[in-house]
Amino acid sequence: MTSVFDALSHPIRREVLELLKSGGKSAGELADRFDVSKPTMSGHFAKLKAAGLILGDNRGGTIIYTLNMSTLEEALHGFMGRMGMAGGRDEQEEFER
């Protein structure tokens, strides 16, 4: 869960996730949206991948990134459960029984 929230701490990484809501996009397509160097953008992609928030598929030399919502949902439910909030993991498990 810590790696997910760490990855979400940067505005560029949050915006990448927003851009991927509509479907997969190439690394170049995403990078063109930001005024940062390619190495910096690669670092952002690496952080998001390490947290499990995005998946990268190499298609003929082009990396296509897609959003992995299940990781984000799991982290949010876990956090909400730890805070005793409605919709947290503990309450969700009770609901599914």
C-alpha positions in Angstrom: 0.0 0.0 0.0 2.9 2.4 0.8 4.3 2.1 -2.8 0.9 3.0 -4.2 0.5 6.2 -2.1 4.2 7.1 -2.8 3.5 6.8 -6.5 0.4 8.9 -6.2 2.3 11.7 -4.4 3.5 13.3 -7.6 1.1 15.4 -9.8 2.6 14.1 -13.1 2.0 10.5 -12.0 -1.6 11.3 -11.0 -2.2 12.9 -14.3 -0.7 9.9 -16.2 -3.3 7.8 -14.4 -6.1 10.2 -15.4 -4.9 10.0 -19.0 -5.0 6.2 -19.0 -8.6 6.1 -17.7 -9.7 6.3 -21.3 -7.5 3.4 -22.5 -4.0 2.4 -23.3 -1.5 4.9 -24.6 2.1 4.7 -25.8 5.0 6.0 -23.6 5.7 8.6 -26.2 2.1 9.8 -26.4 2.0 10.2 -22.6 5.5 11.8 -22.5 4.4 14.4 -25.1 1.8 15.7 -22.6 4.5 16.9 -20.1 7.3 19.3 -20.2 9.9 17.0 -18.6 12.9 15.1 -20.0 12.5 11.6 -21.2 14.6 10.2 -18.3 12.4 12.0 -15.9 9.2 10.6 -17.6 10.8 7.1 -17.6 11.3 7.4 -13.8 7.6 8.3 -13.4 6.6 5.3 -15.5 8.9 3.1 -13.5 7.5 4.3 -10.2 3.9 3.7 -11.4 4.8 0.2 -12.7 6.6 -0.7 -9.4 3.5 0.2 -7.5 1.4 -1.9 -9.8 -0.7 1.1 -10.9 0.1 0.7 -14.6 1.0 -2.2 -16.9 3.4 -1.9 -19.8 3.1 -4.0 -22.9 6.0 -3.9 -25.4 4.4 -4.0 -28.9 7.0 -3.9 -31.6 9.4 -1.5 -29.8 6.6 0.7 -28.5 5.5 0.4 -24.9 1.7 0.7 -24.4 0.7 1.6 -20.8 -2.7 0.7 -19.4 -4.2 1.5 -16.0 -4.4 -1.3 -13.4 -7.4 -0.1 -11.4 -7.5 -3.2 -9.2 -4.3 -2.1 -7.4 -5.6 1.3 -6.8 -8.9 0.0 -5.5 -7.2 -2.5 -3.2 -5.0 0.2 -1.7 -7.9 2.6 -1.2 -10.1 -0.1 0.4 -7.2 -1.2 2.6 -6.6 2.4 3.7 -10.2 3.0 4.4 -10.4 -0.2 6.5 -7.4 0.9 8.6 -9.1 4.2 9.2 -12.4 2.6 10.1 -14.2 4.2 7.3 -17.2 2.8 5.4 -16.3 0.9 2.3 -13.0 -0.3 3.9 -11.7 -3.8 3.3 -13.2 -5.2 6.6 -16.7 -3.9 5.9 -16.4 -4.9 2.2 -15.6 -8.5 3.2 -18.6 -8.5 5.5 -20.8 -7.2 2.7 -19.7 -9.9 0.2 -20.5 -12.8 2.6 
